[in-house]
Amino acid sequence: MFLSVFDVFKIGIGPSSSHTMGPMSAANRFLDLILSDEWPRPSHAAVGAIKVSLHGSLAHTGIGHGTGRAVILGLMGERPDLVEPDGMDGIIEQVERTGRITPPGHAGYMFQPKTDLVFDKKTPLPGHANGMSFSAFDRDGRLLLKRIYYSIGGGFVVTDTELDAMRAQKNKPAGVKVPYPFATAQQMLDMAARSGLTIAQMKRANEECRMSRDELDAGLDRIWTAMSSCIDRGLSQDGIMPGGLKVRRRARAIHDKLQEEWRSNKTNPLLANDWLSVYAMAVNEENAAGGRVVTSPTNGAAGVVPATIRYYLHFHDDADQEGIRDYLLTAAAIGGIIKHNASISGAEVGCQGEVGSASAMAAAGLAAVMGGTPEQIENAAEIALEHHLGMTCDPVAGLVQVPCIERNALGAVKAVTAASLALKGDGKHFVPLDACIETMRQTGADMNEKYKETSTGGLAVNVVEC
C-alpha cells in the first residue's frame, strides 16, 4: 500500500476538504471528461448546458460548507490549490448574473445556479455519504453525459466505478512498487525492525521512487510554508466569521495575551497548552473563513498538525527544517494507514476519522522528532486515536466552526500528551494501533447517520433548540 505524503497533505481552501475541495475537484474532472474522448459522444453533438445534484451529507450541510460555491468555481475551471480566495466572490457573482459557466478551453455552457445546482436531501447515493451527480446536455435538453463522483475525505474524489475498484483492491497488492509497502502498523513495525530504518526514512524511500530527494524536500517545505502561513494569517485576523452564527474569531486576542505574558515572564502553568490551542484555532478560523489551508488529513482537522509543528519549533531547542520533514513523513505514514484501513471522512465515520486521525498523525510526528523509536511512535498514534473513538461530527448549522475550531485545539493537546506518554515508555502497550483503527472503522459503521456530518443531531440541533 502506498499513499503519498502529498496525497495526505494537500494545499487547498476552506472550509472543508470533503465538502469544498472535493466537489471543486469533481467539477474539474467533469470538465476534463467533456473535452476527452473517454465517453460515447454522439455524432455532431455539443454540450450546451450542465446540471449538478448534491446528495447525502453534501446536500444536508453543503450550504454551510460552501459546497455550491465550490462546484461553481470548479465548473469555471478554478482548482483548489490555485484559486485565489479574494477573487472567488466575483466569479460566483458573474455566473449568477449571466447564467453561464465559461471555463478556459471550453465554449461555455448554460448553468443557472438556482435551478441547475440541486441539494437533494431525499436521495442518497449508494457508494458514500458524500455523493454528487454531474450531467451534460445538448442545447435541446438531451442528456449526453452523466457521471457520479464521491468525495471520500481529505479532498480525494473518485467516480462510482473507481470507488468499487478501490474496495475490490483493498486487500490486494498495491500497483505502485515501493521498497516498504506497509499497509498496517504491524507491517510498518516489522519492516522498520528488519531494515533498521526509522518510519520517516522508510516513507522517504517510498516517496523517492517517484521523485528526487530535492523534489521531495521542496514539496515538504512547501507544505509546511503553507501551514505556517495559515497560522500567521489566523493570528493576524479578527472579526466575525461568515455563515450566520456570528462566531467571533478569538485566536488573535488570545495570541496577544500570550505574547504579553511571554514578554513579562509571568508564570503560566498552562503555557504549552495555551500556545498549542491558539495555533490550532488560528488555522481553523482561517479554514472557516474560506482561507488557504492544508488538508491534515482534512480541512476540518487542519489545525492539529500545524499547531504541534509550531509547538515543536517554539519549545524545542534542537528543532530544525529536517525535523519538520521527518515529522511530516511520519505523520503521513500514519495517516495513510488509517485511510487505507478505516476512513478520514467525517461523513463516513464521524469526527473520530478527522480530528482523531489528525491527532494520531500529530502524536506520531512529534514522537518521531523527539527521538522516539518506531514502537514508541506507533504507541503515540494509538493513544491519541484511542481517546477520540466515538467522536461524532455534528457541526452547528453545517458550518465548520462549532465545535470544530476548539476541537482542533483539544486534538493538538491530546497529540502532545500522547507523544509524551509514549516517549516515557518502551513502546510496549496493550492496544495495538491496528486494533484501534479497526475499532474506529466499526464504530463509524455503527454510528447513526445524524451524527455523521449531516447536522441533524447532537450539537447541531440542541444548540439551536436551546
N, C-alpha and C positions, 0 to 999 in steps of 0.2 A: 504494500500500500504506500502510495506517495502522494502527499498534498503539499504543494509548495508553500513556503513562508509567505509568498506574495499572493497566494490564494486566501490565506488566513488573514493577513493584514492588507487590506485594500483601501486606497485613498478614495474618498467619495464625499457625499454631502448628507446632512441630516434631514429629517430626524430618525430615519430607520433604514437599516441595511436591507431588510426583507420587504418593507413596505414602500421605500423610496428608491433606493439604489436598484433593487431587483426589478421593479416594474419599468424603470427607465432603461435598464439593460435589455429587458424583454422587448420594449418598443424598438430599441436599436436593432435587435436581432430580426424583428419582423420587417423592418425597412430593408435590411440587407437581404432577407429572403425574397422580397418583392423584386429586387433587381437581379436576383440569381436565376439560374436555370434548374433549380432544385425542386420545382413544382410543375405540374402539368398545365402550362399556360395555354389556354385556348387560342387558336389562330386569330391574329389581329386584335386580341383582347387587350385592354389597357385599364389599369386600376384608376378609378376616379374618386373613390371615397373609402374611408376606413372607419370601422366601428370597434369599440373595445368594451368588454364587460369584465367586471371585477367580482370575485366570489370569495366565500368563506371569510376568513379574518381580514382580507384586503377590503372586502365590502363593508364589514362591520366597523373597522377602525381606520379605513382609508382616508377619510376626510381629515381626521386628526393627525394622521401620519404624512399627509401631503401626497398620497398615492396618485390622486387625479392629476395634480400638478406634475408629478414625476412622469406620468405617462405622456402628457402633452409635451413636456420638454424632450423626452426621448423620441417622440414622433417628429420633433423639429430637428432631430439629429444631435442633440446635446448628450454628452456622456458623463457618467457620474464623476470620473476623475478629472474631467477637463472643464465642466460647466462653471461659469463664473457666478457665484451666488448673488452678487449685486445686480446681475442682469436678468435674473430669472423672472421677476415680476413683469418686465417689459415684454418678454417673449410670450408669457401667458396672456397678457392683455392683447397682444397682436392676434393670437389665434382666436380668442373670444370675440374680438371685434370683426375679424374677416371671415371666420368660419372655415379657414383653410390652414393646412399644415404645409410648410414649404421646406422640407429638409434638403440639404445640399445634395446635388446629384439626382434629385427626383423632379418630376414635372410639377408636383404639388397635388394635394388631394383635398377633397371636401372633408371637413371634420368640425362638427358643431359640438363643443364640449357638453352643453346642456342636454343634448339628446343622443349623442354618439358615444358618450362615456357613461356606462351604466354601473351603478353599485348594486349588484344583485345579491341581496341578503338571504334570499329564499332558496337558492340553488347552489349548494356547494359542489365543487368538482371533486372527483373521486381520489385523485392522486395525492393531494396535500391540502392543508388548510389555506395556503396562500396561492389560489389559482386565478388565472386570468385568460381570457379568450380574445384574440385579435382576428378580425375579419376584414378582407379587402373585397370591394365591389366594383363593377364597371359603372359607367355613367347611367346605365339603365336600371341599376339596382340589383343586378345579378351577382350572386356570390361567386367569386373567383378563387379565393384562397382563405383558409382558416387554420390557425394554429393555437394550441393550448400551451401555456407556459406555467411553470410553478416556480415561485421564489422560495427556495428551501432553506434560507437563513444565511446571514453573512454576506449578502449580495450575490449569492450563487443563483443562477437561473437555468432551468432545464425545460425541455419540451416534455410532453406526456410520454412519448416513446423513449426519450433519453432517461427519464425517471425509472421506467420499467426496466431498462437495460442496466441502470445503476444498481437496482435492487437485485437483479438476477446475478450480477457480477460481484456482489458484496463479499462473498467468501471465496472468490477465485483470485488467482494471482493478478497483480496489477499490470497494466500494459507498459508502464514506464519502468525501465530497468535501472535500478539503483543498487548500490552496494549494501545498504542497510534498510531493507523494505519492511520495517516493523509496522504491524497493523494493530498490535495490542501493547499495553505497558509491559507485560511479561516478556514479550518478544524483544522489546526495546532494552530491557534489563539484561536479557540473555546475550544480545548482540554486543552490548557495552562490556559485559564481563569477558566475552571471547576476544573482542578486539582491543580492549584496554583503552578505548576512547570514551570521551565524555558524550553526553547526549547532544550537545551543541556541535561537537566535532563530527559525529555521525550525520547529523542533519546537514551540516555544511558539505560533507562528502556527497550526500544525495543531491543537494542543490547544484553542486559543481559538475554534475553530469549533464546539466542543461545550460550552464553559463560559466564564465570565467570567475576566478576569485575576485578580481577587481569589479566585475559587474555585480556580483553578489553583494560585496561590501557597499558599493554605491547605492544599490537598491535598499539595503538595510538602513543606511544612513538617511536615505530619502524618507523612509517610513518614520524614523524617529524625528526627523526635522518636522514632518507634518504633524506628528503627535505633539511635539514640544510647542510648535507654533499655535496649535489649538489651545493648549493650556494657557499660553501667554495672552491670546485673544480673549479667552474666557475670563481671565483675571483683570482685564482692562475694561470690560463692558459692564454696564448696569442697566436698570430699567425693567420693564415688563416684557415677559416672553410672549410670543404670538400664540393664538389659539383660542382665547376667550376665557381661560381660567384665571387670568390676571395674576399669575405666579411671578413674583419678582426675583430677579437674579440676586444671589447672595454672595457668590464667590469673591467678587471684588472687595466688598466690605469686610468679609472675614479675612481676606488676604492682607488688607491694610492693617487690621488689628494685630495679626500675627507678625507683620513686619515691625510694628511699633514695639511689641513685646521683645522681638529678637534684638532690636537696637538698644533697648533699655536693660537687657539681660534679666528680665523678670523671670522668676521661676514658674514654669508651667509643666506640671506632670503629664499633661495630655498633649505635649508639643508635637510629637511624631504623628499621633492620630489626627491632630488638627491640620497639619500640613498635608497628610495623605488625603484627607477629606476635601480640603479646598481645591487641591489639584484635580481630583476626580470630578467634583462638582463643576469646576470651570469647563472641563471638556463636555460634560453632558448638558450644561446650559448652552454651550455653543451648538451642540447637536440639536437641542430642542428648538433653537432659533434657525435651523437650516444651514448652519455653517459647515465648513470643511472639516471632516473628521476622518479617522482611520478605523475600519472595522476591526474589533479586537475582542472576540471574533465577530461581533455585530456592532451596529451603531448604538443600540440601546444599552450595551455594556462597554461602550468605547472608552470610558473613563478609568477603568480599573488598571489596565496595563500601563498607560502613560503615567498615572499617579504613582505607581510603585517604582517605575524607572526614575522619575524625578525625585522621589524619596531616596532612592539609591544614590543618585548624584548629590543630593543635598546632605545626606547624613553619613556617607561612607567615603573616607579619605582616599581610598585606592580605586574609586570609581573612574572609569575611562570609556572611550568610544568602543574599544574592543570588548569591554564588558557589556555594553549595550547590545552589541551584535550577538554575543553569546546568549544574552537574556532573550532576545527576540527569536533566535533559532530554537532555544529550548522551549519557550512558550508555544511556538508554532508546532513543535513536535507533539506537545500535549494536546493542543487544540485539534490537530489532525486526527489523533487517536479518538478523541471524544466525538468529533463529527462523523468519523467512519463507523463507530460502533453505537452511537446514540443520535444526538441531534444538538445543534446550536440554535435552533429556531424556537422562539417563544410561542409561536402559533402552533407548534407541534408538541412541545414538552413543557411549556411554561418558562418562567424566568430562571429556573434552575439550569436550563440549557443556555441561557445568555449570561447573566451575571455569575452564575455558578461556574460555568466553563471559563469565563474571564478570570475569576478568582483563582481557579486551579492553574490556569496558564501563568498568571502573575506570580503565584506562590512558587511554581517550578522555576520560572525565570530568575526570581530573586534568590532562591536557594542555590541555583547554579552559580551566579556571580559572587555569592558569598562563600564559595568553596565547597558546596555540597557534593556528595557522591551521587551517582545515578540512583541509588536506593533511597537516599535522603530526598532527592528531588522528586521521585515518584511518591514518596510519603507526603511531602509538602502538598503536591497536587491533590492527593486523596483527601487529606484533612480539609483543604479548602472546599473541595466539591461536596464532600460528605455533609458539611454543615450549611449547604444550600439545598439539599434534597427536599423536594416537595414544594419549593417556592413557586407561587403562581405568577402569572402575568396578567395584571388587571389594571391597565393604565386608565386613569380617570379621564373621561371624555375622549379616549383614544389618543391622547397626547403623550409623548414620551417625556413627561415632566414629573408627575406624581403617580407612583412613588419612585420613578426610575432614577432621578438625579441623586437623591440621598442614598438609594440602594447601591449605586456605584461607589459612593464613599464607603459604605459599610463593607462592600465586596473587597475594596482595597485594604481596609483594616484587617479583614479576615485573612487576606492573602499574606500580609506581613506576619501576622500571628502564626499562621500555618507554617510558613518558612522557618520562623524562629523555633517553633516546637520541633519540627523535623530535624533541624540542624543540631539540636541538643540531644538527639537520639542517634542510634547507629543505623537507621534505615529499616530496621525490622519493626513490623507493625501488624495489627490484627486483620484489618480490612484491606485487601489489595485494591489498587486504583481501578483495575478492570472490573472488579465486582461492584465498585461504586458507580462506574459508568453504566453498567448493565442495570443497576438499580434505578438510576436516573431514567434510563430508557423505559423501563417497565412502569415507573411512577408516572411518566409523561403519558404513556399509553392508557393508563387507568384514570388520569385526571379528567374531570368534567370539562367539556369544551368551553363553558362560560368562564373558566379560569385560564384560558389559553389565548390571550391577546384578542379577544372579541369584545372586551369591555362590557360584558353582560353579567358580570358577577364580581364579588369581592369589593374592593375599594371603589371600583368604577361605578357601582350602584349605591353603595352605602354612604359615600361622601355626599353624593347628590341628594339622597333621601334625607340626610341629616340637615 
